[in-house]
Amino acid sequence: MTNAGTMYVPPSDLDPVERAMRYPYAIPDCSFIFDKAGWRPAEIGGALTAGRHPVIACGSNRSPDQLARKYFDFDAVTISVQRGWLRDFDVVYAAHITGYGSISACPMPAPGACVEVSVAWLSDGLMDRMHATEGRGHAYDYAELSGLDLALEGGGGLDEAFAYIHRGGALNIDGSLVGLSEIAVQDRPWPSWPQPRAIAEVHRRLNQGGTVEDFIRENAADRFLRLAREAVLQQDAHPFAHRGCRVIPAGTE
């Protein structure tokens, strides 16, 4: 188990630069079941969600590739991942450099927008690993969001769900938020960039020497250097502001 101030980074056979640039990885255009055999399209509901926590996945947690890394050492794992559309929100870049060098995603209120997300239905036995990989308590807070308009593939919807909210806020580039161009959205009110451009712009903003590839490798190799760079990004980051957000302290579930 991780200690406070550290974050579990799942293993990968990818080169650090390739891994960072590919974020948020391949996302199926349907709801699916993920298990140790891979993933398969599925209609989600009933026994597949009963007794499980609905956790909004807006970045790499929507990808079977990332789920395979996060749960690589579990003997058995089954996760229902249900496609959905969250109104009055967007998925933007966080003021956060991951342990493998990408600029991560976070949800952000965006009146009038409608963004595609997923709901990962997680059992109690899977939550601890997800908390660890999200850096709960130091990088992200685990929170319950209420007052949502979240329509689910297959019918129905949720007005409450759980989510990981970045503690340091969302990336500020010249006064604006920036959405992930890899994530489908209607009526996005700010610019959108693919991951390679986001990394390049953060490299530029921090006035780092060397190449973007050097920047990624340094961040992946040196946690303290990465955190120092991230602290600069957080000085003017956009805070998460949703009235129906209740942070759940660790150990109080």
Stockholm file with secondary structure:
# STOCKHOLM 1.0

chainA/1-253         MTNAGTMYVPPSDLDPVERAMRYPYAIPDCSFIFDKAGWRPAEIGGALTAGRHPVIACGSNRSPDQLARKYFDFDAVTISVQRGWLRDFDVVYAAHITGYGSISACPMPAPGACVEVSVAWLSDGLMDRMHATEGRGHAYDYAELSGLDLALEGGGGLDEAFAYIHRGGALNIDGSLVGLSEIAVQDRPWPSWPQPRAIAEVHRRLNQGGTVEDFIRENAADRFLRLAREAVLQQDAHPFAHRGCRVIPAGTE
#=GR chainA/1-253 SS CCCTTCCCCCCCSSCHHHHHHHTTCCCCSSCEEEETTEEEECCCCGGGTTTCEEEEECSGGGCHHHHHHHTTTCSCCEEEEEEEEEEEEEEEEEEEECTTSCEEEEEEEEEEEEEEEEEEEECHHHHHHHHHHTTBTTTEEEEEEEEEEEEETTSCEEEEEEEEEETTCBCCBTTBCCEETTSCEESCSSCEECHHHHHHHHHHHTTCCSCHHHHHHHHHHCHHHHHHHHHHHGGGCBCCCCTTEEECCTTCC
#=GC SS_cons         CCCTTCCCCCCCSSCHHHHHHHTTCCCCSSCEEEETTEEEECCCCGGGTTTCEEEEECSGGGCHHHHHHHTTTCSCCEEEEEEEEEEEEEEEEEEEECTTSCEEEEEEEEEEEEEEEEEEEECHHHHHHHHHHTTBTTTEEEEEEEEEEEEETTSCEEEEEEEEEETTCBCCBTTBCCEETTSCEESCSSCEECHHHHHHHHHHHTTCCSCHHHHHHHHHHCHHHHHHHHHHHGGGCBCCCCTTEEECCTTCC
//
